Amino acid sequence: MLRRAAAVAARGLRRPLGAAGRRQRGGAGRWRWVGTGAGDRGQGSGPGPGNRGRGTGAGEPGPGPGGAHRPLTAPASRSPAGDARAPRIYTRTGDGGFSSTFTGERRPKGDRVFEALGTTDELSSAIGLASEFGVEKGHAFVEQLHKVQCMLQDVGSNIATPLSSAREAHLKRTAFSEKPVLELEQWIDSYSEQLPPLRAFILPSGGKSSAALHFSRAVCRRAERCVVPLVQAGEADPNVAKYLNRLSDYLFVLARYAAMKEGKEEKIYIKSEQ
């Protein structure tokens, strides 16, 4: 999920800080990582705990919003003809219930850092689904959603780098600025100007694109709730929490916009008679 390098304690092997995030084949049919990432296994770019690291997250599918790079050299399998194949996806280093942060700490997978990472990964996945519905309808905003997913990778990078154990090299690579927050605010204002006034409580509805965006908004709220304690504890950048807060507003406005463009009806809350 990131473009940085981290020293990881897995199996006592380390990768150099500042390396690019990719695999290179060395001698004797072995692969080595030139890049960053934390966690037990990773197929993404950048740090972030988790066994898989396909985005941000924690736990077995963990991302490093997302992916974690493989933190050690892994033997490549060979075909009968002798040509090297890709290394195994699994490493078993997370079987004991622990995973790694970008700073190299081994923490329980139930740690709130990994909870926040996993929820951010879930958010990116939900947005990916909403984006696919948007593609089917020809919405131009899918490009914005793709940019948001990329930003969530950077959100995950910051979350995966607890300030209490981060060195200067880590901080330089995972800093999260206010610029993405301001960009979201511009998008929100632009769509809001095109929407009819909000006169009632809107229920998640308005077609597949809109409903999927509403679902993404709900996941985003949960991601924010997971991140806020980290910010309050001084372990994550306050701009990360701000970004998630604005993102939920953006997703709400975008859901309404999608319903309007598709000519779908938005269902409203009607108080039931007791």
N, C-alpha and C positions, 0 to 999 in steps of 0.2 A: 504494500500500500504506500510505500514511500520510496523516496529516492535517497536513501542514506545507508550508512553502514553501522553495524553494531557488533559489539563483542558479546557473544552469547556463550553461556556456560555449558551448553549441551555437549556432553561427551568430552568436555575439556578442549574442544576445538573452537577456534575463533576465526572471524573474518575481519579484515582491516576496515577501520572507519574510513568513510569517504569513497568507497569503491562503488562502481556502477552496479545497478541491479540486474544482473544477468548471470547465466551459468556458462562456464567454459569447460570444455573437455580437456583433461590433462592426460598424463601418461597412464599406462596400465589400466586403461578402460575406466578411469574414475572421473567423476565430475566434481568441480569445485565452484563455490559461489563467489562471484565478484559483485558484491552489493550489500544491501542492508536488510534489516528485518529482524523481527524477534519472534519467538514462538517455536513450536515443535516441528512445524512443517509449513512450507509456503509455496504457493504457485502464483502469487501476485508480485507486485513490486513494493518493496518497502517494508518497514517494521510493523509490528503489530503482532500480538500474540495469537495463539491458536495453533491447531494442528495442521490446518490446510492453508489458511491465509488466502482465500479468494475474495478479498475485499476487506472489510474491517471486521474484527470480531474476536470472539474468544471461544474457548471450548473446542470441541472436536472439529467443527468446521471452521474455526476461528479465522478471521482475517487478520491482517495486520494493519474502518469503514472501513482496513481490511487486511490485506494479505500479509502473510509473513513469509519471508524467504526461508528456504531450507537452511538451518543454521550450521550445517556441517557438510563435509564432503561425503557424498554417498556413492557407493559402488554402482556402476551401471551394469545392467544385465547384458548378456551376450547371446546372440542367436547362434544356432549350430554352425553358421557360416563364419562366425567369429566377429561380425561387425557389432559395434556398441549400440545399445538402445538407451532410451531415456531412463533415468534413475527411478527407483521406486517412489511412489507418492507417500507412503507411510514410513515413519521412522520409529514409532513406539516410544518416543521420548516423553510423550504426554500421558502415558498409561497410568502413571502414579497420581494423576490429578493435579499436576502442576504445569505451568507454562511460563514463558519468558516475556518480559517487557523489552522494549527497545534498548533500555539501558543495561540489559543483561540479568536483571533480577529474576529469580524463580519464585513465582507466587502461586498460591492455590487458584484453581480455575474459578472458584467462587468469589475471588477478589473483585471489589467494585470496579477496578480498572477493566477487567475482562468483561464484566457485566455491561459496562458502558460501550466497550468495543463491539461486543456481540450485538447490542441493540442498534448501534450505528450501522453495522453490517446488514442487519435486518431492514433498516430504513433504506439503505441503498438498493436492496433487493426489491422492496416494495415500490420504490421509484422506478426501478427498471421495468417492472410489470406495467405500471401506469404509462411509462414511455412507449411500450410496445402497443398498448391500446391507442395511444396518441398517434403513433405511426400509421396504424390502420385507418385512422380518420384524417390523415394528412395534416395534422397540427404542426405549425412551425415551432411551437414551444418545446418540442422534443430536444432541440439543440441545447436549450437552457437546462433541461433535465439531465442531459449528459454531462454538462459542466458541473451541475450540482453533485452528481455522483463522483466526479473527480475531486471536487472539494471535500466530499465526505472521506475520501482517502486521506486527505491532509488532516482532517479532523481526527481521524483514527490515529494518525502518526503522532499528533500532539497528546492524545489520551494515552497512547502506549509509551510515552516518555515521562514518567512521573518526575516532577521537578526535584523531589527529595533525593533522587539518585542520579539525576542527569548531570553530565559534564558539559562544558561549553560547546564541544563539538556536537553533542546531541541537540542542544538548544538551538544552535544555528540552523540545523537541518529540519527541525520540526516546529519552528515558530509559526504562529497563526496570526495574521494581521487583521485589521479592521476593514480592509478594502472589500473582501467578499461580503461582509455584512452590509456595507453601503450599496453594493451592487444589487443585493436582494431587495433593499428598500426602493431602489429605482424601478426594479421590475414590478414590485407590488403597486407602486403609484401608477405605473403605466397601465396595468390591467384594471386597477380600481376605477380609473377614469372612464373605462369603456363599459362598466357594469351598471345595471340598474341599482337603485338604492336598496340597502338591506333593511327590510321592514319586519322580518320574522326570523325565528331560529330555524336554520336550514339543516335538514337531516342529510346524511350521506346518501346521495342519489344522483340523478341527472345523467344517466348513461354510464357505460363501462369506464370511459376515460375519467369522468368526474368522480365516480364512486371510488376508483382506484387511487385517485389523488387524495380523496378524503381519508382513505385508509392509510396512505402514506403520511398524511398530516397527523393522524393519531399515533402512529409509530414514532414520528418525529417528536411529539410531546413527551413520549416515554423516554426517548433518547436524551432529551433535555433534562428530564428529572434524574437520569442516571449520571449526567455530567455535572450538574450543579454541585453535588456534594464534593466532587473532586476539585472543582474550582474553589469552593469555600475552604477546602483543606489546603489550598495552595499547591495542588498537584497538577493542575491543568490551566491553560490560558483562559482568562475570562472571555476573550473573543470567541472561543469555541462555543460556550454557552449562548452568547449573543447570536452567533450564526444559526444555531439550532432553533432559537426562539423566533428569529425572522423567517427561517425556512418554513416553519409550521404556518406562519401567516401567509407566506408566498403560496404554499400548497393549497391553502383554503381559497385564496383568491383565484388561483389557477383552476381549481375544481369548478368554481362558479363560471369562469370564463369558458371552460371546455363545454359545460352544459349549454351555455348561451350559443356558442358557435355551432353546436350540433343540433340546436333546436329542441333540446330535451328539457323536460319539466323538473324543476327542483322541488322536492317534497319539503314541506314545512312542518314544524311541530304544532300539533293541535292538542290542547289540554283535554284529556278525557274527563267525562263527567263522572264524578264519584257517587 
